[in-house]
Structure formats: C-alpha cells, structure tokens
C-alpha cells in the first residue's frame, strides 16, 4: 500500500509539470511583416499564475532580427509574456505585441 501511495504522489507531481511542457507546443500565431516573422513564444511554467512566465529565446531573437536592441527586445518580450490576460489567449498576445511595436518603433528610445 505504501508503494502505491508513493507512485500516486509522484504521478500527481509529475502531471502538472509535464502537462505544462506539452501545452507550450508551437509558438503563438506568428506576426509577419516586411522585416520578417516574429514568433510569440513564452515559457509558462507549471503554475496557473503568471509567476515564471518569460519570453523564449526564439521570441527575443525574432525581435532582435526585426531591429530592436537586446534590452528593448527583452522588455517587449517580458511585457507580452507576463500579461495575465494573454495566458491561453494567443490573440491577446498578438494585439499586445502590435500595440507595443506601434508605441515603441525600432530606433525609438524606451
């Protein structure tokens, strides 16, 4: 009985963590432009709250390729990925990215 309980506890711990990794799948709907494609890709973590959320490398690299500096790309990525309304809502992430890109075009100081 003790062995069965240990297996159940291990499975209960592993499912949310493993499920979060599989839920990530492909990056959210890409944003295309004349300068290339920006893939919105965020690490979610195992919690339902926005605790560990951060932009994945592909998101930052796409913003760098678009022309943003590393600091700007990281700031935009953090803002998009840490927005609690964007959790499970790719369209909100896209709208947020578009708004930020209009407010802070490449070459602007922010």
Helices and strands as residue ranges (DSSP letters): H 2-24, E 28-33, E 36-40, E 42-43, E 54-55, H 57-66, H 70-81, G 84-86, H 90-103
